[in-house]
């Protein structure tokens, strides 16, 4: 058992022996999905973490850490399960671990980020397998969804997939590499912290990522053009709390308070994202960088080429992850998405 929880248990036993003693404070840690530069921390997550002490009169304290502050971002799922993290935002990274949650990242499933948020909440109510996946590392508190995708280009405007053909495109995650290949580009994988240097030294002519992530890479110092390709894929961002902590260490009143404080967390994160995306467009334009939104015909080409991945890559992946009838599941996800306003 977690050493911190052992101390809490000892404190509670002392409380029984000594009626005059005060109840022990339950100290918890929370790790954000986002680095210090991303406004979702200040707008939504840190105020949420701070609210525990205020609303519980100091009985619950949630200490806030940025991405990587407690554990490596790639280790958050297991850290939540084993209690190294008390609470965290996370994203499905292993299709074999949580295939139905990972499947939410199907190409162009959501229309935009707010639609992705509404869709995710609807699907959790309709698909028990998805709900089970999202509760796998801990008790699910709230959910958000990722921002639109953007391609930043040093010298060449990108209006359609044809403009990526043969171009070296820096990517910081495998999912982006797949779409770059589907559009005819050549993905060059680099760590997020190396994107700036990669563009500076000519490792690639372009960079693709979520809008907030593109902003964080300071691409406007090298790139003249940017293109918004919409919800090329939408990553679900669940916020969870360690199950043992929630079910064994918290009183029923503390459990109820935790759920009440968290009910609007995902929506607040989404609203922060939307503001950040709009501010990023303005910031890029003010720096002399073109922000291009493809025409309907151009966007249809991005969508068509990306969705070709569902017929090969996604079916194979889901089959390997143990999902039966993956084509049926893929259709079900898209059908529900089409029914959500």
C-alpha positions in Angstrom: 0.0 0.0 0.0 1.1 3.6 -0.7 3.2 4.9 2.2 1.1 8.1 2.3 -2.0 6.1 2.8 -0.4 4.1 5.6 0.2 7.3 7.4 -3.4 8.4 6.8 -4.6 5.1 8.2 -2.4 5.5 11.3 -3.7 9.0 11.8 -7.3 7.7 11.7 -6.5 5.1 14.3 -5.0 7.7 16.6 -8.2 9.8 16.1 -10.2 6.9 17.5 -7.9 6.6 20.5 -7.7 10.3 21.0 -11.1 12.0 20.5 -9.5 15.4 20.9 -7.3 14.9 17.8 -8.3 16.4 14.5 -9.0 14.3 11.4 -6.0 13.8 9.1 -5.7 15.7 5.9 -5.8 13.4 2.8 -2.9 14.7 0.6 -3.2 13.8 -3.1 -1.2 14.5 -6.2 -2.6 15.3 -9.6 -0.5 15.3 -12.8 -1.7 17.3 -15.8 -1.6 16.2 -19.4 -0.2 19.6 -20.3 3.2 21.4 -20.1 3.5 24.7 -18.2 3.0 26.8 -21.3 -0.5 25.5 -22.0 -3.3 27.6 -20.6 -5.5 24.7 -19.8 -3.5 24.4 -16.6 -4.2 27.9 -15.4 -7.7 28.2 -16.8 -9.2 24.9 -15.6 -7.0 22.3 -14.0 -5.1 24.2 -11.3 -8.3 26.0 -10.1 -10.0 22.6 -9.9 -7.1 21.1 -7.9 -7.1 24.1 -5.6 -10.8 23.8 -5.0 -10.4 20.6 -3.0 -8.8 22.3 0.0 -11.2 25.2 -0.1 -14.4 23.1 -0.4 -13.4 20.4 2.1 -12.1 22.9 4.7 -8.7 21.5 4.3 -9.6 17.8 4.7 -8.7 17.1 1.0 -5.6 18.6 -0.6 -4.8 18.1 -4.3 -1.3 19.0 -5.2 -0.9 20.1 -8.8 2.0 18.9 -11.1 2.6 19.7 -14.8 3.0 16.9 -17.3 6.0 14.8 -16.3 6.2 16.3 -12.8 5.6 13.0 -11.0 5.9 10.3 -13.7 6.8 10.1 -17.3 3.7 11.0 -19.5 3.9 7.6 -21.1 3.6 5.9 -17.7 0.5 7.7 -16.4 -1.9 4.8 -17.0 0.0 2.3 -14.9 0.9 5.0 -12.3 -2.8 5.7 -11.8 -3.6 2.0 -11.4 -0.8 1.3 -8.9 -1.2 4.5 -6.8 2.0 6.3 -7.8 -0.4 9.0 -9.1 -3.5 9.8 -7.1 -5.2 11.6 -9.9 -4.2 12.5 -13.5 -5.3 13.4 -17.0 -4.3 10.7 -19.5 -4.8 9.7 -23.1 -5.1 6.2 -24.6 -1.7 5.3 -25.9 -1.9 1.5 -26.2 -4.6 0.0 -28.3 -4.3 -3.4 -26.7 -4.7 -1.9 -23.3 -7.9 0.1 -24.0 -9.0 -0.6 -27.6 -12.4 1.0 -27.3 -11.0 4.2 -25.9 -8.2 4.2 -28.5 -10.8 3.7 -31.2 -12.2 7.2 -30.5 -9.2 8.4 -32.4 -10.6 7.2 -35.7 -9.9 9.7 -38.5 -12.4 12.6 -38.6 -14.8 11.0 -36.1 -15.6 14.4 -34.5 -16.5 17.6 -36.4 -14.7 19.9 -34.1 -13.4 19.9 -30.5 -16.7 20.8 -28.7 -18.4 18.1 -30.9 -15.7 15.6 -29.8 -16.5 16.5 -26.1 -20.3 15.9 -26.6 -19.7 12.8 -28.6 -17.4 11.3 -26.0 -19.9 11.8 -23.3 -22.7 10.3 -25.4 -20.7 7.3 -26.4 -19.7 6.5 -22.8 -23.4 6.2 -22.0 -24.1 4.0 -25.0 -21.0 1.8 -25.2 -20.2 -0.2 -22.0 -16.9 -1.4 -23.5 -15.8 2.3 -23.9 -16.9 3.2 -20.4 -15.0 0.2 -19.0 -11.8 1.3 -20.8 -12.1 4.8 -19.5 -12.4 3.5 -16.0 -9.6 1.0 -16.4 -6.8 3.0 -14.6 -9.1 4.5 -12.0 -12.4 6.1 -11.3 -13.4 8.3 -14.2 -14.1 11.9 -13.0 -14.5 13.9 -16.2 -13.5 13.9 -19.9 -12.2 16.3 -22.5 -11.1 15.9 -26.1 -8.1 17.1 -28.2 -7.8 20.3 -30.3 -7.8 20.6 -34.1 -4.8 19.5 -36.0 -2.5 22.0 -37.8 0.3 21.7 -40.4 2.9 24.4 -40.2 5.1 24.9 -43.2 8.3 26.9 -43.7 8.0 27.9 -47.3 5.2 26.0 -49.1 1.5 26.6 -48.6 -0.5 23.5 -47.9 -4.0 23.6 -49.4 -4.6 19.8 -50.0 -2.8 16.5 -49.5 -1.1 17.0 -52.8 1.0 19.8 -51.3 2.5 17.3 -48.8 3.7 14.8 -51.3 7.5 14.1 -50.9 7.8 16.7 -48.1 9.5 15.8 -44.8 7.1 16.5 -42.0 8.2 16.5 -38.4 5.9 14.5 -36.1 6.0 13.9 -32.4 3.6 11.0 -32.2 2.9 7.9 -34.2 -0.6 8.8 -35.1 0.5 11.9 -36.9 3.0 9.9 -38.9 0.2 7.7 -40.2 -1.7 10.6 -41.5 1.3 12.2 -43.1 2.0 9.0 -45.0 -1.7 8.8 -46.0 -1.4 12.3 -47.5 1.8 11.5 -49.3 4.4 13.1 -47.0 7.5 11.7 -45.3 7.1 11.6 -41.5 10.3 12.4 -39.5 9.8 11.5 -35.9 11.3 13.8 -33.3 10.7 14.5 -29.6 8.4 17.5 -29.0 11.3 19.4 -27.4 13.3 19.0 -30.6 10.8 20.4 -33.1 12.2 23.9 -32.9 15.7 22.7 -33.6 14.5 20.3 -36.2 12.8 23.1 -38.2 15.8 25.4 -37.6 18.3 22.8 -38.9 16.2 21.6 -41.9 15.3 18.2 -40.6 11.9 18.8 -42.1 10.0 21.4 -44.1 6.8 21.1 -42.0 5.4 20.1 -38.6 2.1 18.6 -37.7 0.4 18.5 -34.3 -2.6 19.8 -32.4 -2.9 23.6 -32.6 -1.8 24.3 -29.0 1.2 22.0 -29.5 2.2 23.8 -32.7 2.0 27.1 -30.8 4.2 25.6 -28.1 6.9 24.7 -30.7 7.3 28.4 -31.6 6.9 27.5 -35.3 6.1 31.1 -36.3 9.8 31.9 -36.1 10.5 29.6 -39.1 7.2 29.0 -40.8 5.3 31.3 -43.2 2.2 29.1 -43.6 -0.2 27.0 -41.5 -3.1 24.9 -42.4 -5.9 23.7 -40.1 -6.9 20.2 -41.0 -9.6 20.0 -38.4 -10.2 17.0 -36.2 -7.9 14.7 -38.2 -8.1 12.6 -35.1 -9.6 13.3 -31.7 -7.9 11.9 -28.6 -10.1 11.4 -25.6 -8.6 13.1 -22.4 -10.1 11.3 -19.4 -9.4 12.6 -15.8 -9.3 9.8 -13.3 -8.5 9.2 -9.7 -6.9 6.1 -8.2 -9.6 3.5 -7.4 -8.2 2.4 -4.0 -7.8 6.0 -2.9 -11.4 6.9 -3.9 -13.1 3.8 -2.7 -11.1 3.0 0.5 -9.5 6.1 1.7 -12.2 8.6 1.1 -15.4 8.9 3.2 -18.7 8.9 1.2 -19.0 12.6 1.7 -15.5 13.1 0.3 -16.3 10.9 -2.7 -19.4 12.9 -3.3 -17.5 16.2 -3.1 -14.8 14.9 -5.5 -17.4 14.0 -8.1 -19.2 17.4 -7.7 -16.0 19.4 -8.0 -15.1 17.4 -11.2 -18.4 17.3 -13.0 -17.6 20.4 -15.2 -13.8 19.9 -15.4 -13.8 18.5 -18.9 -16.1 21.2 -20.2 -13.8 23.9 -18.6 -10.8 22.3 -20.3 -12.6 22.3 -23.6 -13.6 26.0 -23.3 -10.0 26.8 -22.5 -8.8 24.9 -25.5 -11.3 26.8 -27.8 -10.1 30.2 -26.5 -6.5 29.1 -26.9 -7.0 27.9 -30.4 -8.6 31.2 -31.4 -5.9 33.2 -29.7 -3.2 31.1 -31.5 -4.7 31.9 -34.9 -4.6 35.6 -34.1 -1.0 35.3 -32.7 0.2 33.5 -35.9 -1.4 36.1 -38.2 0.0 38.9 -36.1 3.5 37.4 -36.6 2.9 37.4 -40.4 2.1 33.7 -40.7 -0.8 32.7 -42.9 -3.5 30.6 -41.2 -5.4 28.7 -43.9 -8.7 26.8 -43.7 -9.1 24.5 -46.6 -12.2 24.8 -48.9 -14.8 22.1 -48.6 -13.4 20.3 -51.6 -9.9 20.5 -50.2 -11.0 19.3 -46.8 -12.9 16.4 -48.4 -9.6 15.2 -49.9 -7.9 15.3 -46.5 -10.8 13.4 -45.0 -11.0 10.8 -47.9 -7.2 10.1 -47.8 -7.2 9.8 -44.0 -10.2 7.5 -43.8 -8.5 5.0 -46.1 -6.6 4.1 -43.0 -9.8 2.6 -41.5 -9.9 -0.1 -44.2 -6.5 -1.4 -43.5 -4.6 -0.1 -40.6 -7.5 0.3 -38.1 -9.1 -3.1 -38.9 -5.8 -4.8 -38.5 -5.0 -3.0 -35.3 -8.3 -3.7 -33.7 -8.2 -7.3 -34.7 -4.8 -7.7 -33.1 -6.1 -6.0 -29.9 -8.8 -8.6 -29.6 -11.8 -6.6 -30.9 -14.3 -8.9 -32.7 -15.8 -7.6 -36.0 -13.8 -4.4 -36.1 -15.5 -3.1 -39.2 -18.8 -3.3 -37.4 -17.4 -1.4 -34.5 -15.9 1.3 -36.7 -19.3 1.8 -38.4 -21.0 2.0 -35.0 -18.6 4.8 -33.9 -19.2 6.8 -37.1 -22.9 6.2 -36.9 -23.1 7.6 -33.4 -20.9 10.5 -34.3 -23.2 11.4 -37.2 -26.2 11.4 -34.8 -24.6 13.9 -32.3 -25.1 17.6 -33.0 
